[in-house]
């Protein structure tokens, strides 16, 4: 896996005290495959994932409250080479292909500093991930109705919704924090 992250931060945006902007882009190139150790047969075919993900995040300090909001756009492509499944799956030739992934994910949150020691926070964010594509790819066999990457339904992206609320305490001799969160996804995750 190789990547590059470039970002820029700007204070007092539009001459508004406490308003900050962070913006940038993440670039990723991830190459993977799995081969069986003893026989060197292809278990999961060679795959390459490339992603371009720009983002922008605003943060505004208003007295004891900080408000955050942002957005991230994920534009990725997964390229899977032609391959042949293992003997257990009938040495089935499978046509490779390309899958495009796009998602726009928002996030927002707030922190209230009640006093010098106590603060509370709440946030919502969405995360992006790709399912474990190796499982459906290696399970294609001679009796499968379609023997091409384009037909495998289990290759949809995973969008995870994250919600969290919590409290923090910081004193002269220590600190403590607790939060409750819930993460959900329509397609589950692995």
Buried (B, 14 or more C-beta within 10 A) or exposed (E): EEEEEEEEEEEEBEEEEBBBBBBBBBBBEBEEBBEEEEEEEBBBBBBBBBBEBBBBBBBBBEEEEBBBBBBBBBBBBBBBBEBBBBEEBBEBEBBBBEBEBEBEBEBBBBBEBEEEEEBBBBBEBBBBBBBBBBEBBBEBBEEBEEBBBEBBEEBEBBBBBBEBBBBBEEEEEEEEEEEEEEEEBEEEBE
